[in-house]
């Protein structure tokens, strides 16, 4: 992915409608840091503390395994607004 593509992704919400890619008022978001989804926001509205603490495996075609792969993100210790990339899985 080149820097132009990366800039287009910043401020966008993971999984959002392409016609309305930005954050919506009243929702809770964390920023995905590193890896193939770097800079995207993840909507965690309605998630429990246990769900947030577990981290996520997000489907993406941009990771090491291509279509069908997942990017793994875990909450950053001490920063409730960011999830850090920990790797990719098939």
PEUR-V995924 format. One line per field, one symbol per residue. phi: phi as a letter, one per 30 degrees, with the letter a starting at -180 (. if undefined). A space follows every 50 residues. Layout:
# PEUR-V995924
phi = ???
This chain:
# PEUR-V995924
phi = .dddddddddicceideddbdddceiccbbcdciidcejdccdceidddd ddddibccdadddeciejdbccbcdddibdcbccdckbbd
